[in-house]
Amino acid sequence: MKRETIIGAIVVVLVIAGAYFFFTRYQKREEASLPTENLPVSQELEEGFETGLGIEVPEGVEKTSLEDVTGGAGKGMATRKFEENLFEHTVMASLPEPQTGKFYEGWLVREGDFFSTGKMGEMKGGWYLFFSADKDYSDYNRVVVTLEEKDDRQPEKHILEGSF
């Protein structure tokens, strides 16, 4: 009986250590790949999204470009604004149609923490996401768009990245 207890305890310790190693390694890898500087949005990029998606980017929002980290031709733009206790965040992207069963998802990231801002929807001329909350998320200064297979609120393959 004592031997079984010791073996069980060793298994539990190994599982906890393995989970800790996996998650700390995963977080460090994800954070290391994100740009740390704001990439300015060119007038051409902004006008292209406004024309292609038919959505006007409002005045007074923070903007940043999103760069394709896969070596592909994708591009994007993100905005954010916190005013009158309302946080609003948009992502507009020019990306290819994902394979059947896959989808694009947006994320806001800060050191050691991230959360999904939702699945991106396809619109004429590109992909679009709108997120709003009655909480200020301005300290989440990194934006990521991933290509997902599972709807499990865990980021998979990074496609676009940028920072405010």
Secondary structure, DSSP 4 states (H G I P E B T S, - for coil): -HHHHHHHHHHHHHHHHHHHHHHHHHHHHHHHHS--SB-PPPHHHHHHHHHHH--PPPTT-EEEEEEESSSSS-EEEEEEEEETTEEEEEEEEE-PPPPTT-EEEEEEEETTEEEEEEEPEEETTEEEEEEEESS--TT--EEEEEEESS-SS---EEEEEEE-
